[in-house]
Amino acid sequence: MAATDCALKRACIALWCATLALMTAYLQQPAPAHRLLLARRIAANFQTLAQQESFSPASRDSFARLQRRWDANAATLSRPAK
């Protein structure tokens, strides 16, 4: 494995860990506006992870599903309250 491949793999794993931390923050955040921003960032991170060849195809499929789920969550949060 080339040094750049190894560095990319470490960066992808770090992004995955950061995404888990954002998901924890989302669960602890009561403010809807902050939850919306977190959900958008989580979805964007999953989109990035789904495109990384350093993960297995099954992992990339899981990331793509999670990205769609978090996009839907963000869309729900962006609707005006009734």
Sequence and secondary structure as in RCSB ss.txt:
>XXXX:A:sequence
MAATDCALKRACIALWCATLALMTAYLQQPAPAHRLLLARRIAANFQTLAQQESFSPASRDSFARLQRRWDANAA
TLSRPAK
>XXXX:A:secstr
  HHHHHHHHHHHHHHHHHHHHHHHHHH   HHHHHHHHHHHHHHHHHHHT TTS HHHHHHHHHHHHHHHHHHH
HHHS   
